[in-house]
Amino acid sequence: MHSLTALSMPALRWGGDPSGGAPYVYADPANPQSYTGFDYEFAEALAREMNMTAEFVPTDWESIVASLQRKEFDVIIDGFEPTEDRAREVLFSKPYYLFRLQLSVKRTDKLIATLEDCKKHGRTVGTLVNCAASRLLDEGGYKAKAYQDPVAAYQDLEFGRVDAVLMDVAGEMFYARQNPKLKAVGKPFKTGAYIVGIRKEDSLLLAKVNTAIERLINNGTVERIFRKWQLWDEEQIKLRSTNQPVFEMTNTKLNWSEGLIKLLKAASVTVLLAFGAMMIAVTLGLPLAFGQSNGGPFTRAACTVYIEFFRGTPVLVQLLFLYFGLPVIGITLPGWLTAIVGLGLNYAAYESQIYRTAFKSVPDRQWQVAYSLGMRPLLAFRRIIFPQAFRIALPPMTNDFVALFKDTSTAFAIAVWELATAYRELANATQSYLGIGLVVCCYYLAMSLPLAHYAHKLEQKLQRKSTGILSSGEDK
């Protein structure tokens, strides 16, 4: 009977990001097929109070507002904070939880006792992108580093890549409080609100959600949920008298001159990553190609294993492995260097196959002719074989280089602030996906088209040079 009733009830489809979303909503370790978290339990209670069934729709935090607008779900429930930039796009419910911010440092740190100490000593503070803490740091002129999830922020604090982390108490409690290498400094401060986000046209749904939230607060359901997650404190008493959401004042319009400069700085990071990675790929690809083609059995096997591993696994996984795995064995690299090394190692596998094919395309008789002229193998390779192979390899190498510019966007996963990350940050803060997106596309084209044009010119030059040599040989 209950199952039939549940089937007849309408669904409240709510969106949240379960990747790095603990303790809000995340995969239950005891039962990975299901989800848990205080927002998950609140959503279930909210739907029941509205005589509906809760249906969770996993989504990405950075595009959660855009996904709501596309009607992928009905409401946002994911530690969602009311801000003026978001107010232009969505309606806000009454608050169901009042959070505060908590600063964390390494347990051995004796210098930082307050957030102001971070500014005073020029220390870097990690936080989540597009949240109350990130806006506080930006407005206060702090040296900050934004992350896509709290896991990476607290791990970087532990590894010494940042000096402090500023996060909601919920995140600090789950990720840092039980870590013996970290400690909280100062008392929680700056109260904010978690609310339910609803589309502008769904005012009727907003009224129903507000009524349900008020009932859940008054009947003690909200308190039971947050006490279970050890997040209930004296701040929550204000919920009973809070009728309007708490706003974090932010600029509602993008300052385009500042935005273009910010994107230009991010583009320079993209160029650094692409050129640095390509230098590694070109340098390492050559010995890999020779080892796979002309090495002994062990060398050929080792080169083949390397090539197939890096071609057969996603570059994003490789970056995460290098960034979070290497510190376990005592090797801690900054994010930008990890991105250069990781992308370089990955693309070296592809470059090696381009070189191997190019060298095989040069006839064996070219070696024999070079030897007959008294050249040693190294000189023959440098003067005869390599110029011809390079001309053949140049077009696919150029394609790889252009593709590498785009693949630098994977560096966002290890908190490297490059062009794609800057786009996501600005677009989500202003909801100007189209305008900023067109500018970002122009930046990418400005970086890749001159490279492709230069490579085409060089290819034509080498072709003419090769044709001239062949013609000269025929005349003789």
Long-range contacts (C-beta under 8 A, 24 or more apart in sequence): 6-53, 9-51, 9-52, 9-53, 10-52, 10-53, 11-47, 11-52, 11-53, 11-54, 11-55, 12-43, 12-46, 12-47, 12-50, 12-52, 12-53, 12-54, 12-55, 12-74, 12-75, 13-55, 13-57, 13-72, 13-73, 13-74, 13-75, 14-43, 14-54, 14-55, 14-56, 14-57, 14-73, 14-74, 14-75, 14-76, 14-77, 15-57, 15-58, 15-59, 15-64, 15-67, 15-68, 15-72, 15-73, 15-75, 15-76, 15-77, 15-78, 16-40, 16-43, 16-56, 16-57, 16-58, 16-59, 16-64, 16-76, 16-77, 16-78, 17-58, 17-59, 17-60, 17-61, 17-64, 17-78, 18-58, 19-60, 19-61, 19-149, 20-148, 20-149, 20-150, 20-151, 20-152, 21-61, 21-78, 21-149, 22-150, 22-174, 22-175, 23-170, 23-171, 23-173, 23-174, 23-229, 23-231, 24-78, 24-79, 24-170, 25-56, 25-77, 25-78, 38-97, 38-170, 38-225, 38-226, 38-228, 38-229, 38-231, 39-77, 39-78, 39-79, 39-194, 41-225, 41-228, 42-77, 42-96, 42-97, 42-216, 42-222, 42-225, 43-77, 45-216, 45-221, 45-222, 45-225, 46-77, 46-196, 46-209, 46-212, 46-213, 46-216, 49-212, 49-215, 49-216, 49-221, 50-208, 50-209, 50-212, 61-130, 61-148, 62-129, 62-130, 62-148, 62-424, 62-428, 63-428, 64-197, 65-89, 65-90, 65-197, 65-428, 65-431, 66-431, 66-433, 68-197, 68-198, 68-199, 69-199, 71-199, 74-198, 74-199, 74-202, 74-205, 75-196, 75-197, 75-198, 75-205, 75-209, 76-196, 76-197, 76-198, 77-196, 77-197, 79-168, 79-170, 79-194, 80-194, 80-195, 80-196, 80-197, 81-131, 81-132, 81-192, 81-193, 81-194, 81-195, 81-248, 82-193, 82-195, 82-245, 82-246, 82-247, 82-248, 83-135, 83-247, 83-248, 83-250, 84-247, 84-248, 84-249, 84-250, 84-251, 84-252, 85-250, 85-251, 85-252, 85-429, 85-430, 85-431, 86-197, 87-247, 88-252, 88-431, 89-200, 89-431, 90-197, 90-198, 90-199, 90-200, 91-197, 91-198, 91-199, 91-200, 91-202, 91-203, 91-206, 92-195, 92-196, 92-197, 92-198, 92-245, 93-195, 93-196, 93-197, 93-198, 93-206, 93-209, 93-210, 93-213, 93-245, 94-195, 94-210, 94-213, 94-214, 94-242, 94-243, 94-245, 95-193, 95-194, 95-195, 95-239, 95-242, 95-245, 95-246, 96-194, 96-195, 96-196, 96-213, 96-216, 96-217, 96-222, 96-239, 97-193, 97-194, 97-222, 97-226, 97-231, 97-236, 97-239, 98-191, 98-192, 98-193, 98-194, 98-235, 98-236, 98-238, 98-239, 98-242, 98-246, 99-132, 99-168, 99-169, 99-170, 99-191, 99-192, 99-193, 99-194, 99-235, 100-168, 100-169, 100-188, 100-189, 100-190, 100-191, 100-192, 100-235, 101-132, 101-133, 101-136, 101-166, 101-167, 101-168, 101-169, 101-188, 101-189, 101-190, 101-192, 102-166, 102-167, 102-168, 102-169, 102-172, 102-184, 102-186, 102-188, 103-164, 103-165, 103-166, 103-184, 103-185, 103-186, 104-154, 104-157, 104-164, 104-165, 104-166, 104-167, 104-172, 104-176, 104-182, 104-183, 104-184, 104-185, 105-157, 105-163, 105-164, 105-165, 105-182, 105-183, 105-185, 106-157, 106-158, 106-160, 106-181, 106-182, 106-183, 107-180, 107-181, 107-182, 107-183, 109-163, 109-164, 109-183, 109-185, 112-163, 112-164, 112-185, 113-185, 113-186, 114-185, 114-186, 115-140, 115-142, 115-164, 115-166, 115-186, 118-142, 118-143, 118-163, 118-164, 119-143, 123-163, 123-164, 124-162, 124-163, 124-164, 125-162, 125-163, 125-164, 125-165, 125-166, 126-153, 126-154, 126-156, 126-157, 126-162, 126-164, 126-165, 126-166, 126-415, 127-153, 127-165, 127-166, 127-167, 128-153, 128-167, 128-171, 129-424, 129-425, 129-428, 130-425, 130-428, 130-429, 131-168, 132-168, 132-190, 132-192, 132-248, 133-166, 133-167, 133-168, 135-248, 135-250, 136-166, 136-190, 137-166, 145-415, 145-417, 146-415, 146-417, 146-425, 147-415, 148-412, 148-413, 148-415, 150-174, 150-175, 151-175, 152-324, 152-414, 152-415, 153-415, 154-179, 154-182, 155-324, 156-415, 157-182, 158-182, 159-327, 159-332, 160-332, 161-332, 161-334, 161-335, 168-192, 169-231, 170-229, 170-231, 173-230, 173-231, 191-235, 191-246, 192-246, 192-248, 193-242, 193-245, 193-246, 195-245, 250-429, 253-430, 254-426, 254-429, 254-430, 254-432, 254-436, 259-426, 259-436, 259-439, 260-439, 262-422, 262-426, 263-419, 263-422, 263-423, 263-426, 263-436, 263-439, 263-440, 263-443, 264-443, 265-422, 266-417, 266-418, 266-419, 266-421, 266-422, 266-423, 267-419, 267-443, 267-447, 269-336, 269-416, 269-417, 269-418, 269-419, 270-405, 270-408, 270-418, 270-419, 270-420, 270-447, 271-447, 272-336, 272-340, 273-336, 273-339, 273-340, 273-343, 273-408, 273-411, 273-416, 273-418, 274-343, 274-401, 274-404, 274-405, 274-408, 274-447, 276-340, 276-344, 277-339, 277-340, 277-341, 277-342, 277-343, 277-344, 277-347, 277-404, 277-408, 278-344, 278-347, 278-400, 278-401, 278-404, 279-344, 280-340, 280-341, 280-343, 280-344, 280-345, 280-347, 280-348, 281-343, 281-344, 281-345, 281-346, 281-347, 281-348, 281-350, 281-351, 281-400, 281-404, 282-351, 282-397, 283-348, 284-344, 284-345, 284-348, 284-351, 284-352, 285-347, 285-348, 285-349, 285-350, 285-351, 285-352, 285-354, 285-355, 286-351, 286-352, 286-355, 288-348, 288-349, 288-351, 288-352, 288-355, 289-351, 289-352, 289-353, 289-355, 289-356, 289-359, 292-352, 292-356, 293-356, 293-359, 293-360, 303-352, 306-349, 307-349, 307-352, 307-353, 308-349, 309-349, 310-345, 310-346, 310-348, 310-349, 311-349, 311-350, 315-342, 315-343, 315-346, 315-407, 315-410, 316-410, 316-413, 318-342, 318-345, 318-346, 319-343, 319-410, 319-411, 319-413, 319-414, 320-413, 320-414, 323-414, 335-411, 335-414, 335-415, 335-416, 336-411, 336-416, 338-414, 338-416, 339-408, 339-411, 339-414, 339-416, 339-418, 343-404, 343-407, 343-408, 343-410, 343-411, 347-400, 347-404, 350-400, 351-397, 351-400, 354-393, 354-396, 354-397, 354-400, 355-389, 355-393, 357-392, 357-393, 358-389, 358-390, 358-392, 358-393, 359-385, 359-389, 361-389, 361-392, 362-388, 362-389, 362-392, 387-462, 387-466, 388-466, 390-462, 391-459, 391-462, 391-463, 391-466, 394-455, 394-458, 394-459, 394-462, 395-455, 395-459, 397-455, 398-451, 398-452, 398-455, 398-456, 401-451, 401-455, 402-448, 402-451, 402-452, 405-444, 405-447, 405-448, 406-444, 419-443, 419-444
